[in-house]
Amino acid sequence: MSRKRRSFGGQSPPVFYAAPGVAQEDTPWIFRLVTPAGKVIRTAVWNGRRNYAHDLPEDILNWVGGDKIAIVQVHSPVGINRRSSFDLTHKLAKDFDDVIHWARDTETFQSILGSFIRLDLESVGPPDLSESWEPAITFFAANPK
């Protein structure tokens, strides 16, 4: 088994879509998921590196699209205190079209990413958006200290 495949729990890694003009370490992973209610949404996982030190990229909203977008600052790896970014995404999907998980640090980013990969969520590229698109954005904190 290859090293890359072992790092993804024996599964083939999902397709990684590079973002034009963005360094690979700043490129998000974007996933498509269907909620239990049948709503199809995009959710992106972005690495804020350390203590949210990196400003949000100008085009972060273009990664998911939608008219109502939730940006969740995730403070700790998933699974702590029974928390799951997947469950949070499902809950937010009731009121939002798409969700961006802004991980506090690389460990949290890798934890969220790993959970989405283990769930075999489909990775997708950014959507095509019209020039007149202007979404409503809401920020949340997940598991802050």
C-alpha positions as CSV (number, residue, x, y, z in Angstrom):
1,M,0.0,0.0,0.0
2,S,1.4,3.4,-0.9
3,R,2.3,6.0,1.7
4,K,-0.3,8.4,0.4
5,R,-3.0,5.7,0.6
6,R,-2.0,4.7,4.1
7,S,-2.2,8.4,5.2
8,F,-5.9,8.3,4.1
9,G,-6.8,5.3,6.1
10,G,-6.3,2.8,3.2
11,Q,-8.7,4.8,0.9
12,S,-7.7,6.6,-2.3
13,P,-7.3,10.3,-1.6
14,P,-10.0,12.5,-3.0
15,V,-9.3,14.7,-6.0
16,F,-7.5,18.0,-5.0
17,Y,-8.6,21.0,-6.9
18,A,-5.9,23.7,-7.0
19,A,-7.1,27.3,-6.9
20,P,-5.6,29.6,-9.5
21,G,-3.3,32.2,-8.0
22,V,-3.3,30.6,-4.5
23,A,-0.4,28.8,-2.9
24,Q,-1.1,25.1,-2.3
25,E,-0.9,25.4,1.5
26,D,-3.6,28.1,1.3
27,T,-5.9,26.2,-1.0
28,P,-9.0,24.8,0.6
29,W,-10.5,21.4,0.2
30,I,-14.1,21.7,-1.0
31,F,-16.6,18.9,-0.5
32,R,-20.1,18.3,-1.8
33,L,-22.5,16.6,0.6
34,V,-26.2,15.8,0.8
35,T,-28.0,16.4,4.2
36,P,-30.5,13.9,5.6
37,A,-33.2,16.3,4.3
38,G,-31.8,16.0,0.8
39,K,-30.2,19.5,0.5
40,V,-27.0,19.5,-1.5
41,I,-24.3,21.9,-0.2
42,R,-20.6,22.6,-0.5
43,T,-18.4,22.8,2.5
44,A,-14.8,24.0,2.4
45,V,-12.1,23.3,4.9
46,W,-9.4,26.0,5.1
47,N,-6.2,26.0,7.1
48,G,-5.9,29.2,9.1
49,R,-2.4,27.9,10.2
50,R,-2.0,29.2,13.7
51,N,-4.4,31.1,15.9
52,Y,-6.3,32.3,12.8
53,A,-3.2,34.3,11.9
54,H,-3.9,34.3,8.2
55,D,-6.5,36.8,6.9
56,L,-9.4,35.3,5.0
57,P,-8.5,35.1,1.3
58,E,-10.4,37.6,-0.9
59,D,-12.0,34.8,-2.9
60,I,-12.9,32.5,0.0
61,L,-16.6,32.9,-0.7
62,N,-16.1,31.9,-4.3
63,W,-15.0,28.4,-3.0
64,V,-18.5,27.4,-2.0
65,G,-21.0,29.9,-3.7
66,G,-24.5,30.1,-2.3
67,D,-26.6,33.0,-1.2
68,K,-26.1,32.4,2.5
69,I,-22.7,31.3,3.7
70,A,-21.6,30.3,7.2
71,I,-17.9,30.7,8.1
72,V,-17.1,28.7,11.2
73,Q,-13.9,29.3,13.1
74,V,-13.0,25.8,14.4
75,H,-10.8,26.0,17.5
76,S,-9.9,22.3,18.1
77,P,-9.7,19.0,16.2
78,V,-12.9,17.2,15.5
79,G,-14.1,14.6,17.9
80,I,-13.2,16.6,21.0
81,N,-16.2,16.9,23.4
82,R,-18.2,14.8,21.0
83,R,-18.0,17.6,18.3
84,S,-18.0,16.8,14.7
85,S,-17.6,19.3,11.8
86,F,-19.7,17.0,9.7
87,D,-22.6,17.2,12.3
88,L,-22.1,20.9,12.5
89,T,-22.3,21.2,8.7
90,H,-25.6,19.3,8.7
91,K,-27.0,21.6,11.4
92,L,-25.9,24.8,9.6
93,A,-27.3,23.5,6.3
94,K,-30.8,24.1,7.7
95,D,-30.2,27.9,7.6
96,F,-27.3,28.3,5.1
97,D,-26.5,27.3,1.6
98,D,-22.9,26.5,2.2
99,V,-20.4,26.2,5.0
100,I,-16.7,27.1,5.3
101,H,-14.7,25.6,8.2
102,W,-11.8,27.9,9.0
103,A,-9.4,25.7,11.1
104,R,-7.4,27.5,13.8
105,D,-4.3,25.5,13.0
106,T,-2.9,22.8,10.8
107,E,-3.7,20.0,13.3
108,T,-7.4,21.1,13.4
109,F,-7.4,21.4,9.6
110,Q,-6.0,17.9,9.1
111,S,-8.5,16.5,11.6
112,I,-11.5,18.0,9.8
113,L,-10.1,17.0,6.4
114,G,-9.5,13.5,7.6
115,S,-13.0,13.1,8.9
116,F,-14.5,14.3,5.6
117,I,-12.2,11.9,3.7
118,R,-13.1,8.9,5.9
119,L,-16.8,9.7,5.3
120,D,-16.0,9.4,1.6
121,L,-17.4,12.9,0.7
122,E,-17.0,13.9,-2.9
123,S,-14.4,16.6,-3.4
124,V,-15.4,19.3,-5.9
125,G,-14.0,22.4,-7.4
126,P,-15.3,25.9,-6.9
127,P,-18.7,26.7,-8.5
128,D,-19.3,29.0,-11.5
129,L,-20.7,32.3,-10.1
130,S,-22.3,35.2,-11.8
131,E,-20.7,38.7,-11.6
132,S,-23.7,40.0,-9.7
133,W,-23.5,37.4,-7.0
134,E,-23.4,38.9,-3.5
135,P,-23.9,36.4,-0.6
136,A,-24.9,37.1,3.0
137,I,-22.1,35.9,5.4
138,T,-22.3,34.9,9.0
139,F,-19.3,34.1,11.2
140,F,-19.5,31.5,14.0
141,A,-17.0,30.1,16.6
142,A,-17.0,26.4,17.1
143,N,-15.6,25.1,20.4
144,P,-13.8,28.3,21.5
145,K,-11.8,28.3,24.6
